Amino acid sequence: MSARLFIFGAGGHGKVAADCATEQERWSGIEFYDDRWPALDACAHWLVVGAGDDLLRQSREPRETFVAIGDAGTRLAWIAQLAEAGFPLATIVHPRAWVSAGAAIGRGSLVVAGAIVNIGARLEEGVIVNTGATVDHDCAIGRGAHICPGAHLAGNVEVGQRAFVGIGAAVRQGVRIGAGAVIGAGAVVVHDIAEGVTAVGAPARPTDKIEDGR
Ligand SMILES: CC(C)(COP(=O)(O)OP(=O)(O)OC[C@H]1O[C@@H](n2cnc3c(N)ncnc32)[C@H](O)[C@@H]1OP(=O)(O)O)[C@@H](O)C(=O)NCCC(=O)NCCS
């Protein structure tokens, strides 16, 4: 086992990331940082030991770090800042997820238990493939995208950066989902979805009566 893992972001997503990292048995322990510290001093049974600035001060002796922030823009901004400061960005894959040796997982990404990433799939940095989601062959998942629990992407699907594919959604092969798009829970996506659009239903259709409710 190597040194301790630093995790920035001590909310629900941080807790899941820490749990996956523990199961991965790659790090000797976990230290959380969060800007709500010192009011927030624990995340499940792990300690929150400082705020983001305190984490950046660790750059004298940087350890592998994971950014566990749900908001994609904030997550990517922290990944960039930490990389610039010299922190190696951890990639966390739960041992009971299955990732093909022929798939590529970008730095700072998380693959949760039960997920499958098939051959030829490419995940850029800061991607989340959440519990039980499947990313089939040759999919391309852009920076900061989130494939929510139980969502299924058929082969050759493209998901743009910061896009959000909601829980239980199904996406037909070859479909392109634009950057920043939001696919509602349970949607069935059979046509391309443009950048920044929210789409819901089966078949999924763009809707303008919805605020971004992620
Ligand atoms: C699509 C979504 C982003 C919209 O959120 P929102 O802006 O807060 O939308 P609201 O709840 O105000 O709903 C607005 C309307 O859209 C409908 N709607 C919302 N989500 C829907 C969905 N997934 N499918 C179909 N219709 C949906 C609502 O019924 C409502 O319609 P009405 O006014 O006729 O009753 C959200 O509902 C959603 O599906 N989020 C995914 C959550 C998720 O996957 N979480 C996992 C995190 S790990």
The ligand as an SDF file (V2000), in Angstrom:
LIG
                    3D

 48 50  0  0  0  0  0  0  0  0999 V2000
  -34.6470   16.1200  -15.3040 C   0  0  0  0  0  0  0  0  0  0  0  0
  -34.3470   16.7880  -13.9820 C   0  0  0  0  0  0  0  0  0  0  0  0
  -32.8840   17.2700  -13.9900 C   0  0  0  0  0  0  0  0  0  0  0  0
  -35.2700   17.9690  -13.8010 C   0  0  0  0  0  0  0  0  0  0  0  0
  -35.1970   18.4840  -12.5050 O   0  0  0  0  0  0  0  0  0  0  0  0
  -36.0510   19.7970  -12.1060 P   0  0  0  0  0  0  0  0  0  0  0  0
  -35.6560   20.9340  -12.9750 O   0  0  0  0  0  0  0  0  0  0  0  0
  -35.9140   19.9780  -10.6330 O   0  0  0  0  0  0  0  0  0  0  0  0
  -37.5170   19.3990  -12.5520 O   0  0  0  0  0  0  0  0  0  0  0  0
  -38.8590   19.3560  -11.6930 P   0  0  0  0  0  0  0  0  0  0  0  0
  -38.7880   18.2740  -10.6610 O   0  0  0  0  0  0  0  0  0  0  0  0
  -39.1810   20.7570  -11.2700 O   0  0  0  0  0  0  0  0  0  0  0  0
  -39.9020   18.8800  -12.7840 O   0  0  0  0  0  0  0  0  0  0  0  0
  -40.3530   19.7370  -13.8260 C   0  0  0  0  0  0  0  0  0  0  0  0
  -41.2700   18.9170  -14.7040 C   0  0  0  0  0  0  0  0  0  0  0  0
  -40.5360   17.8990  -15.4100 O   0  0  0  0  0  0  0  0  0  0  0  0
  -41.0000   16.5960  -15.0650 C   0  0  0  0  0  0  0  0  0  0  0  0
  -39.8200   15.7280  -14.8830 N   0  0  0  0  0  0  0  0  0  0  0  0
  -38.7830   15.9190  -14.0470 C   0  0  0  0  0  0  0  0  0  0  0  0
  -37.8810   14.9570  -14.1650 N   0  0  0  0  0  0  0  0  0  0  0  0
  -38.3620   14.1120  -15.0960 C   0  0  0  0  0  0  0  0  0  0  0  0
  -37.8700   12.9060  -15.6510 C   0  0  0  0  0  0  0  0  0  0  0  0
  -36.6940   12.4050  -15.2620 N   0  0  0  0  0  0  0  0  0  0  0  0
  -38.6100   12.2970  -16.5940 N   0  0  0  0  0  0  0  0  0  0  0  0
  -39.8080   12.8050  -16.9840 C   0  0  0  0  0  0  0  0  0  0  0  0
  -40.3250   13.9680  -16.5050 N   0  0  0  0  0  0  0  0  0  0  0  0
  -39.5990   14.6050  -15.5650 C   0  0  0  0  0  0  0  0  0  0  0  0
  -41.7810   16.7790  -13.7590 C   0  0  0  0  0  0  0  0  0  0  0  0
  -42.7740   15.7810  -13.6140 O   0  0  0  0  0  0  0  0  0  0  0  0
  -42.3500   18.1500  -13.9520 C   0  0  0  0  0  0  0  0  0  0  0  0
  -43.4430   18.1070  -14.8380 O   0  0  0  0  0  0  0  0  0  0  0  0
  -44.8870   18.7370  -14.4340 P   0  0  0  0  0  0  0  0  0  0  0  0
  -44.6110   20.1940  -14.2360 O   0  0  0  0  0  0  0  0  0  0  0  0
  -45.7440   18.4370  -15.6090 O   0  0  0  0  0  0  0  0  0  0  0  0
  -45.2580   18.0380  -13.1720 O   0  0  0  0  0  0  0  0  0  0  0  0
  -34.5110   15.8100  -12.7730 C   0  0  0  0  0  0  0  0  0  0  0  0
  -35.8810   15.5390  -12.4920 O   0  0  0  0  0  0  0  0  0  0  0  0
  -33.8260   14.5080  -12.9820 C   0  0  0  0  0  0  0  0  0  0  0  0
  -34.3310   13.5560  -13.6040 O   0  0  0  0  0  0  0  0  0  0  0  0
  -32.5910   14.4410  -12.3970 N   0  0  0  0  0  0  0  0  0  0  0  0
  -31.7680   13.2700  -12.4030 C   0  0  0  0  0  0  0  0  0  0  0  0
  -31.4320   12.9360  -10.9580 C   0  0  0  0  0  0  0  0  0  0  0  0
  -30.4250   11.8360  -10.8620 C   0  0  0  0  0  0  0  0  0  0  0  0
  -30.1990   11.0730  -11.7740 O   0  0  0  0  0  0  0  0  0  0  0  0
  -29.7730   11.7730   -9.7160 N   0  0  0  0  0  0  0  0  0  0  0  0
  -28.7370   10.8060   -9.4950 C   0  0  0  0  0  0  0  0  0  0  0  0
  -27.6010   11.4680   -8.7430 C   0  0  0  0  0  0  0  0  0  0  0  0
  -26.3090   10.3310   -8.4370 S   0  0  0  0  0  0  0  0  0  0  0  0
  1  2  1  0
  2  3  1  0
  2  4  1  0
  2 36  1  0
  4  5  1  0
  5  6  1  0
  6  7  2  0
  6  8  1  0
  6  9  1  0
  9 10  1  0
 10 11  2  0
 10 12  1  0
 10 13  1  0
 13 14  1  0
 14 15  1  0
 15 16  1  0
 15 30  1  0
 16 17  1  0
 17 18  1  0
 17 28  1  0
 18 19  1  0
 18 27  1  0
 19 20  2  0
 20 21  1  0
 21 22  1  0
 21 27  2  0
 22 23  1  0
 22 24  2  0
 24 25  1  0
 25 26  2  0
 26 27  1  0
 28 29  1  0
 28 30  1  0
 30 31  1  0
 31 32  1  0
 32 33  2  0
 32 34  1  0
 32 35  1  0
 36 37  1  0
 36 38  1  0
 38 39  2  0
 38 40  1  0
 40 41  1  0
 41 42  1  0
 42 43  1  0
 43 44  2  0
 43 45  1  0
 45 46  1  0
 46 47  1  0
 47 48  1  0
M  END
$$$$
